[in-house]
Amino acid sequence: MTTTVVVVMMKMKMESTMMMLWIDIFLVAHSDDSDIGAFEQPLRSELLGEDQTINVTLSAEGEISQASFCLHALQNATVSSFLLQGFDGLELELSWVRYKLKRRTMDGSVYSFEPLLLDPFHPLHFQQGMSRRLWVQVARSPGGSRGCEEREIRGSVVLVLSSTAELKINIVVRSLPFPLPWVDDLLLGWLGTAVSYPQTSFPEVRAKQEEETSKSVLLLRSYGSTGVTGGGGGPTLLGLKEGGGVEMEFEEADASMAVIRESFGRREVNSYAGLSVRGIDMYAPRTTSAMGGRRYEDVMAEVVQEIRQHARDHDWPEYTMNVGDEPSGGAIDSSIQVARAIRRGGGRTSVFTSLSDVGDERSALIDEVDLLILTLHSGGTRSSLRAN
């Protein structure tokens, strides 16, 4: 998390007839190369002076930047509200960074509290010794003047404590005289768009999920994503027709695709995390009694053909079906068999893999799956690609 910070000593002003008394309440801190833990005290080197500013660089259009800083409570205190001063032509949004218990090792033996989520600003009580980062998002106001010269925009975020004390953080935004273009020729996105809830059979829960899916898609696009994965439910195989063919249901898939298309047009959508075909195994060629003795490969090809026809009729974005998540051993061949069946129906496939080099058993996926999505475990692959 890269940030320029101000460290300001928070002071409560108490007036009497003859003097003013200043009491320290907060430290404001920043680290370029590490996060300050939820209950860590900043190092002396991470503290900056009261007269310094947070410096932000921002293009005239198309870029979202941030100026974040960490508050460390020297005593119990509550940040109740904030005021913005200055920032002509800019839009600022304040959020608290929430810490979550997160797995640090693949085997699950080490966990730690990590800064992971942004919560909209709300009154927050600090216990003595508690640290919390405040995230200040900075963007140009829609329709604002671009200008033809670099300029400096100044402003302050004033945090108000329940004790009526104030903490003022000064920010300087260097506004560049050119727009930042969208890079739509590079597929960039996030895994999933819909929050997973139990009991989505209840209409209230389902409505909440649909509302949040719409917000998620808009948020992803606003942050520069060029594609998405998943949704609130994929195509469903209901059964087989006598004499051939399949019966499908698309209500939930249509709803997800309509929301995605509104923000992303017809760019690629991956089935992973909520848009996978239901009613047939997408990771292994398993034949079930519901197939009535028909081969998996034949049923899958017909399912894909039905999906493709429906997609054309309802103007879906391009739909890629994921056939594996880190397959190894026999699961590699299973993913390959599913991919071949999908290809028979004219569909496009992907697989998540930590393929590390060309001698890896997972290299068999290369000629069989249309899109290999290399995970963070694939440092060896990236090094090999760069070298060759």
C-alpha positions as a Python dict, from the first residue, in 0.01 Angstrom:
ca = {
    (1, 'M'): (0, 0, 0),
    (2, 'T'): (196, 307, -125),
    (3, 'T'): (130, 635, 51),
    (4, 'T'): (282, 965, 135),
    (5, 'V'): (197, 1067, 487),
    (6, 'V'): (171, 1339, 720),
    (7, 'V'): (225, 1285, 1076),
    (8, 'V'): (54, 1534, 1285),
    (9, 'M'): (33, 1534, 1663),
    (10, 'M'): (-331, 1553, 1760),
    (11, 'K'): (-392, 1818, 2017),
    (12, 'M'): (-688, 1903, 2231),
    (13, 'K'): (-717, 2269, 2306),
    (14, 'M'): (-851, 2357, 2649),
    (15, 'E'): (-895, 2726, 2714),
    (16, 'S'): (-871, 2894, 3050),
    (17, 'T'): (-857, 3264, 3138),
    (18, 'M'): (-478, 3279, 3117),
    (19, 'M'): (-346, 2991, 2903),
    (20, 'M'): (-402, 2712, 2651),
    (21, 'L'): (-314, 2353, 2736),
    (22, 'W'): (-229, 2107, 2451),
    (23, 'I'): (-272, 1730, 2508),
    (24, 'D'): (-150, 1468, 2260),
    (25, 'I'): (-420, 1225, 2143),
    (26, 'F'): (-305, 1079, 1807),
    (27, 'L'): (6, 1012, 1609),
    (28, 'V'): (-34, 1012, 1231),
    (29, 'A'): (208, 781, 1054),
    (30, 'H'): (314, 638, 721),
    (31, 'S'): (537, 362, 591),
    (32, 'D'): (630, 316, 225),
    (33, 'D'): (727, -49, 251),
    (34, 'S'): (510, -199, 524),
    (35, 'D'): (167, -168, 683),
    (36, 'I'): (122, -68, 1043),
    (37, 'G'): (-61, -343, 1227),
    (38, 'A'): (-394, -296, 1401),
    (39, 'F'): (-225, -263, 1741),
    (40, 'E'): (127, -163, 1641),
    (41, 'Q'): (288, 165, 1739),
    (42, 'P'): (455, 349, 1450),
    (43, 'L'): (832, 366, 1443),
    (44, 'R'): (992, 702, 1502),
    (45, 'S'): (1110, 700, 1139),
    (46, 'E'): (746, 671, 1025),
    (47, 'L'): (640, 991, 1198),
    (48, 'L'): (639, 1320, 1008),
    (49, 'G'): (601, 1674, 1126),
    (50, 'E'): (284, 1875, 1171),
    (51, 'D'): (382, 2123, 899),
    (52, 'Q'): (429, 1861, 626),
    (53, 'T'): (180, 1753, 361),
    (54, 'I'): (62, 1442, 180),
    (55, 'N'): (159, 1468, -187),
    (56, 'V'): (-56, 1311, -459),
    (57, 'T'): (-14, 1301, -837),
    (58, 'L'): (-326, 1279, -1054),
    (59, 'S'): (-391, 1291, -1428),
    (60, 'A'): (-650, 1535, -1554),
    (61, 'E'): (-899, 1258, -1628),
    (62, 'G'): (-937, 884, -1586),
    (63, 'E'): (-718, 826, -1282),
    (64, 'I'): (-807, 754, -919),
    (65, 'S'): (-532, 820, -666),
    (66, 'Q'): (-516, 801, -289),
    (67, 'A'): (-361, 965, 10),
    (68, 'S'): (-373, 738, 313),
    (69, 'F'): (-233, 772, 661),
    (70, 'C'): (-247, 577, 984),
    (71, 'L'): (-384, 706, 1313),
    (72, 'H'): (-235, 563, 1633),
    (73, 'A'): (-423, 642, 1953),
    (74, 'L'): (-221, 758, 2251),
    (75, 'Q'): (-538, 748, 2460),
    (76, 'N'): (-900, 644, 2416),
    (77, 'A'): (-1067, 869, 2159),
    (78, 'T'): (-1339, 876, 1894),
    (79, 'V'): (-1314, 1020, 1543),
    (80, 'S'): (-1672, 1133, 1490),
    (81, 'S'): (-1678, 1320, 1157),
    (82, 'F'): (-1468, 1506, 903),
    (83, 'L'): (-1461, 1828, 701),
    (84, 'L'): (-1298, 1898, 365),
    (85, 'Q'): (-1134, 2233, 297),
    (86, 'G'): (-1013, 2336, -50),
    (87, 'F'): (-963, 2066, -318),
    (88, 'D'): (-1102, 2280, -601),
    (89, 'G'): (-1214, 2060, -894),
    (90, 'L'): (-1156, 1735, -704),
    (91, 'E'): (-1376, 1468, -549),
    (92, 'L'): (-1261, 1298, -227),
    (93, 'E'): (-1402, 988, -63),
    (94, 'L'): (-1293, 876, 283),
    (95, 'S'): (-1291, 514, 403),
    (96, 'W'): (-1153, 324, 699),
    (97, 'V'): (-924, 32, 622),
    (98, 'R'): (-1059, -279, 796),
    (99, 'Y'): (-824, -552, 916),
    (100, 'K'): (-922, -915, 861),
    (101, 'L'): (-774, -1244, 975),
    (102, 'K'): (-595, -1374, 665),
    (103, 'R'): (-400, -1688, 581),
    (104, 'R'): (-31, -1614, 525),
    (105, 'T'): (90, -1963, 424),
    (106, 'M'): (-54, -2214, 177),
    (107, 'D'): (-81, -2487, 443),
    (108, 'G'): (-287, -2263, 669),
    (109, 'S'): (-41, -2279, 959),
    (110, 'V'): (15, -1903, 985),
    (111, 'Y'): (-253, -1634, 1003),
    (112, 'S'): (-232, -1263, 1070),
    (113, 'F'): (-454, -956, 1080),
    (114, 'E'): (-408, -775, 747),
    (115, 'P'): (-556, -453, 604),
    (116, 'L'): (-802, -589, 350),
    (117, 'L'): (-1132, -401, 314),
    (118, 'L'): (-1249, -42, 282),
    (119, 'D'): (-1550, 63, 490),
    (120, 'P'): (-1726, 396, 424),
    (121, 'F'): (-1628, 658, 678),
    (122, 'H'): (-1823, 631, 1005),
    (123, 'P'): (-1760, 739, 1365),
    (124, 'L'): (-1484, 514, 1497),
    (125, 'H'): (-1377, 465, 1856),
    (126, 'F'): (-1007, 409, 1923),
    (127, 'Q'): (-882, 231, 2229),
    (128, 'Q'): (-542, 340, 2352),
    (129, 'G'): (-276, 168, 2142),
    (130, 'M'): (-506, 100, 1846),
    (131, 'S'): (-396, 190, 1493),
    (132, 'R'): (-619, 233, 1190),
    (133, 'R'): (-551, 362, 839),
    (134, 'L'): (-775, 622, 681),
    (135, 'W'): (-797, 593, 303),
    (136, 'V'): (-859, 917, 113),
    (137, 'Q'): (-955, 852, -251),
    (138, 'V'): (-882, 1142, -484),
    (139, 'A'): (-1025, 1190, -835),
    (140, 'R'): (-1111, 1470, -1073),
    (141, 'S'): (-1468, 1598, -1060),
    (142, 'P'): (-1670, 1487, -1366),
    (143, 'G'): (-1667, 1758, -1631),
    (144, 'G'): (-1395, 1953, -1455),
    (145, 'S'): (-1158, 2169, -1654),
    (146, 'R'): (-856, 1975, -1782),
    (147, 'G'): (-632, 2274, -1846),
    (148, 'C'): (-313, 2274, -2050),
    (149, 'E'): (-59, 2318, -1770),
    (150, 'E'): (39, 2125, -1464),
    (151, 'R'): (-109, 2279, -1152),
    (152, 'E'): (-112, 2235, -778),
    (153, 'I'): (-436, 2190, -585),
    (154, 'R'): (-429, 2227, -209),
    (155, 'G'): (-674, 2117, 56),
    (156, 'S'): (-712, 1977, 405),
    (157, 'V'): (-895, 1688, 568),
    (158, 'V'): (-1011, 1791, 913),
    (159, 'L'): (-1099, 1504, 1147),
    (160, 'V'): (-1334, 1598, 1428),
    (161, 'L'): (-1316, 1413, 1759),
    (162, 'S'): (-1608, 1365, 1992),
    (163, 'S'): (-1416, 1581, 2237),
    (164, 'T'): (-1446, 1870, 1983),
    (165, 'A'): (-1073, 1855, 1913),
    (166, 'E'): (-964, 1857, 1548),
    (167, 'L'): (-685, 1697, 1351),
    (168, 'K'): (-597, 1874, 1027),
    (169, 'I'): (-410, 1689, 749),
    (170, 'N'): (-290, 1896, 455),
    (171, 'I'): (-285, 1741, 108),
    (172, 'V'): (-126, 1876, -211),
    (173, 'V'): (-245, 1728, -542),
    (174, 'R'): (-23, 1768, -847),
    (175, 'S'): (-270, 1772, -1138),
    (176, 'L'): (-119, 1668, -1471),
    (177, 'P'): (-252, 1823, -1796),
    (178, 'F'): (-337, 1501, -1978),
    (179, 'P'): (-597, 1221, -1947),
    (180, 'L'): (-515, 865, -1852),
    (181, 'P'): (-655, 640, -2128),
    (182, 'W'): (-842, 316, -2070),
    (183, 'V'): (-632, 10, -2157),
    (184, 'D'): (-909, -211, -2291),
    (185, 'D'): (-682, -440, -2493),
    (186, 'L'): (-547, -598, -2170),
    (187, 'L'): (-777, -827, -1971),
    (188, 'L'): (-766, -701, -1615),
    (189, 'G'): (-1017, -778, -1345),
    (190, 'W'): (-1109, -939, -1017),
    (191, 'L'): (-1231, -1283, -917),
    (192, 'G'): (-1604, -1266, -856),
    (193, 'T'): (-1871, -998, -862),
    (194, 'A'): (-2142, -1137, -633),
    (195, 'V'): (-2115, -1176, -257),
    (196, 'S'): (-2187, -1536, -158),
    (197, 'Y'): (-2464, -1569, 96),
    (198, 'P'): (-2623, -1880, 248),
    (199, 'Q'): (-2995, -1932, 196),
    (200, 'T'): (-3023, -1737, -131),
    (201, 'S'): (-3353, -1917, -181),
    (202, 'F'): (-3506, -1648, 39),
    (203, 'P'): (-3616, -1357, -184),
    (204, 'E'): (-3480, -1095, 59),
    (205, 'V'): (-3132, -1249, 51),
    (206, 'R'): (-3144, -1288, -325),
    (207, 'A'): (-3245, -922, -369),
    (208, 'K'): (-2954, -813, -148),
    (209, 'Q'): (-2710, -1021, -356),
    (210, 'E'): (-2841, -877, -684),
    (211, 'E'): (-2814, -520, -556),
    (212, 'E'): (-2457, -574, -438),
    (213, 'T'): (-2361, -743, -765),
    (214, 'S'): (-2467, -431, -955),
    (215, 'K'): (-2261, -213, -721),
    (216, 'S'): (-1961, -447, -750),
    (217, 'V'): (-1963, -434, -1129),
    (218, 'L'): (-1980, -54, -1131),
    (219, 'L'): (-1698, -35, -878),
    (220, 'L'): (-1476, -271, -1078),
    (221, 'R'): (-1521, -69, -1396),
    (222, 'S'): (-1460, 263, -1220),
    (223, 'Y'): (-1125, 129, -1096),
    (224, 'G'): (-1012, 33, -1447),
    (225, 'S'): (-1109, -333, -1475),
    (226, 'T'): (-1156, -445, -1834),
    (227, 'G'): (-1328, -777, -1763),
    (228, 'V'): (-1500, -967, -1483),
    (229, 'T'): (-1555, -1317, -1355),
    (230, 'G'): (-1864, -1468, -1203),
    (231, 'G'): (-2207, -1341, -1117),
    (232, 'G'): (-2521, -1438, -931),
    (233, 'G'): (-2581, -1770, -1103),
    (234, 'G'): (-2489, -1940, -1429),
    (235, 'P'): (-2681, -2135, -1695),
    (236, 'T'): (-2854, -2445, -1554),
    (237, 'L'): (-2898, -2781, -1722),
    (238, 'L'): (-3249, -2894, -1625),
    (239, 'G'): (-3258, -3219, -1821),
    (240, 'L'): (-3235, -3395, -2155),
    (241, 'K'): (-3494, -3388, -2430),
    (242, 'E'): (-3623, -3705, -2589),
    (243, 'G'): (-3460, -3760, -2923),
    (244, 'G'): (-3166, -3534, -2838),
    (245, 'G'): (-3100, -3188, -2714),
    (246, 'V'): (-3097, -3036, -2368),
    (247, 'E'): (-3333, -2824, -2162),
    (248, 'M'): (-3168, -2517, -2008),
    (249, 'E'): (-3265, -2233, -1773),
    (250, 'F'): (-3100, -1889, -1803),
    (251, 'E'): (-3288, -1650, -1574),
    (252, 'E'): (-3007, -1584, -1323),
    (253, 'A'): (-2738, -1588, -1592),
    (254, 'D'): (-2932, -1335, -1801),
    (255, 'A'): (-2964, -1102, -1502),
    (256, 'S'): (-2589, -1119, -1434),
    (257, 'M'): (-2493, -1071, -1798),
    (258, 'A'): (-2723, -769, -1832),
    (259, 'V'): (-2555, -597, -1537),
    (260, 'I'): (-2207, -680, -1665),
    (261, 'R'): (-2286, -571, -2022),
    (262, 'E'): (-2406, -231, -1902),
    (263, 'S'): (-2057, -148, -1768),
    (264, 'F'): (-1828, -366, -1979),
    (265, 'G'): (-2007, -402, -2310),
    (266, 'R'): (-1944, -739, -2473),
    (267, 'R'): (-1597, -795, -2333),
    (268, 'E'): (-1499, -1135, -2201),
    (269, 'V'): (-1674, -1271, -1891),
    (270, 'N'): (-1530, -1574, -1713),
    (271, 'S'): (-1760, -1827, -1547),
    (272, 'Y'): (-1539, -1862, -1237),
    (273, 'A'): (-1702, -1758, -907),
    (274, 'G'): (-2071, -1760, -984),
    (275, 'L'): (-2138, -1804, -1358),
    (276, 'S'): (-2041, -2166, -1405),
    (277, 'V'): (-2284, -2403, -1575),
    (278, 'R'): (-2492, -2590, -1318),
    (279, 'G'): (-2634, -2939, -1356),
    (280, 'I'): (-2321, -3086, -1515),
    (281, 'D'): (-1967, -3121, -1380),
    (282, 'M'): (-1740, -2852, -1529),
    (283, 'Y'): (-1413, -2987, -1385),
    (284, 'A'): (-1439, -3361, -1464),
    (285, 'P'): (-1621, -3569, -1731),
    (286, 'R'): (-1853, -3745, -1488),
    (287, 'T'): (-2152, -3927, -1633),
    (288, 'T'): (-2464, -3930, -1417),
    (289, 'S'): (-2787, -4128, -1424),
    (290, 'A'): (-2970, -3813, -1533),
    (291, 'M'): (-2787, -3836, -1867),
    (292, 'G'): (-2988, -4145, -1956),
    (293, 'G'): (-2691, -4342, -2084),
    (294, 'R'): (-2563, -4065, -2309),
    (295, 'R'): (-2195, -3983, -2308),
    (296, 'Y'): (-2071, -3685, -2108),
    (297, 'E'): (-1893, -3543, -2413),
    (298, 'D'): (-2213, -3542, -2619),
    (299, 'V'): (-2422, -3382, -2345),
    (300, 'M'): (-2160, -3114, -2276),
    (301, 'A'): (-2132, -3026, -2645),
    (302, 'E'): (-2510, -2983, -2665),
    (303, 'V'): (-2511, -2772, -2346),
    (304, 'V'): (-2248, -2542, -2495),
    (305, 'Q'): (-2433, -2513, -2825),
    (306, 'E'): (-2752, -2418, -2637),
    (307, 'I'): (-2562, -2158, -2433),
    (308, 'R'): (-2402, -2007, -2743),
    (309, 'Q'): (-2737, -1979, -2920),
    (310, 'H'): (-2896, -1819, -2616),
    (311, 'A'): (-2601, -1581, -2580),
    (312, 'R'): (-2642, -1463, -2941),
    (313, 'D'): (-3016, -1416, -2898),
    (314, 'H'): (-2974, -1214, -2576),
    (315, 'D'): (-2658, -1019, -2665),
    (316, 'W'): (-2436, -1167, -2396),
    (317, 'P'): (-2073, -1063, -2354),
    (318, 'E'): (-1820, -1325, -2461),
    (319, 'Y'): (-1854, -1617, -2222),
    (320, 'T'): (-1552, -1826, -2120),
    (321, 'M'): (-1608, -2147, -1923),
    (322, 'N'): (-1354, -2237, -1657),
    (323, 'V'): (-1258, -2606, -1645),
    (324, 'G'): (-1024, -2628, -1347),
    (325, 'D'): (-878, -2459, -1042),
    (326, 'E'): (-515, -2562, -988),
    (327, 'P'): (-559, -2915, -1130),
    (328, 'S'): (-278, -3162, -1064),
    (329, 'G'): (-227, -3533, -1119),
    (330, 'G'): (-538, -3699, -1264),
    (331, 'A'): (-734, -3373, -1240),
    (332, 'I'): (-523, -3234, -1526),
    (333, 'D'): (-657, -3494, -1767),
    (334, 'S'): (-1009, -3434, -1635),
    (335, 'S'): (-982, -3064, -1716),
    (336, 'I'): (-851, -3149, -2061),
    (337, 'Q'): (-1142, -3386, -2132),
    (338, 'V'): (-1394, -3121, -2026),
    (339, 'A'): (-1217, -2860, -2240),
    (340, 'R'): (-1233, -3089, -2544),
    (341, 'A'): (-1605, -3145, -2494),
    (342, 'I'): (-1666, -2770, -2467),
    (343, 'R'): (-1457, -2709, -2778),
    (344, 'R'): (-1679, -2959, -2966),
    (345, 'G'): (-1972, -2732, -2889),
    (346, 'G'): (-1781, -2425, -3006),
    (347, 'G'): (-1712, -2284, -2659),
    (348, 'R'): (-1409, -2108, -2511),
    (349, 'T'): (-1232, -2243, -2201),
    (350, 'S'): (-996, -2131, -1926),
    (351, 'V'): (-812, -2290, -1634),
    (352, 'F'): (-639, -2154, -1324),
    (353, 'T'): (-296, -2309, -1287),
    (354, 'S'): (38, -2259, -1115),
    (355, 'L'): (226, -2405, -1411),
    (356, 'S'): (593, -2337, -1335),
    (357, 'D'): (792, -2451, -1641),
    (358, 'V'): (756, -2640, -1969),
    (359, 'G'): (859, -2966, -1802),
    (360, 'D'): (575, -2942, -1554),
    (361, 'E'): (296, -3200, -1591),
    (362, 'R'): (52, -2909, -1615),
    (363, 'S'): (208, -2801, -1944),
    (364, 'A'): (-31, -3053, -2106),
    (365, 'L'): (-300, -2787, -2058),
    (366, 'I'): (-130, -2545, -2295),
    (367, 'D'): (-261, -2685, -2624),
    (368, 'E'): (-597, -2796, -2483),
    (369, 'V'): (-733, -2491, -2297),
    (370, 'D'): (-784, -2154, -2466),
    (371, 'L'): (-684, -1934, -2171),
    (372, 'L'): (-435, -2028, -1899),
    (373, 'I'): (-469, -1800, -1598),
    (374, 'L'): (-142, -1818, -1410),
    (375, 'T'): (-176, -1778, -1034),
    (376, 'L'): (57, -1596, -798),
    (377, 'H'): (241, -1924, -748),
    (378, 'S'): (375, -1909, -1105),
    (379, 'G'): (689, -1705, -1054),
    (380, 'G'): (891, -1969, -1238),
    (381, 'T'): (666, -1941, -1544),
    (382, 'R'): (693, -1563, -1554),
    (383, 'S'): (1072, -1583, -1526),
    (384, 'S'): (1083, -1843, -1804),
    (385, 'L'): (863, -1632, -2031),
    (386, 'R'): (1079, -1325, -1977),
    (387, 'A'): (1395, -1522, -2045),
    (388, 'N'): (1263, -1663, -2371),
}
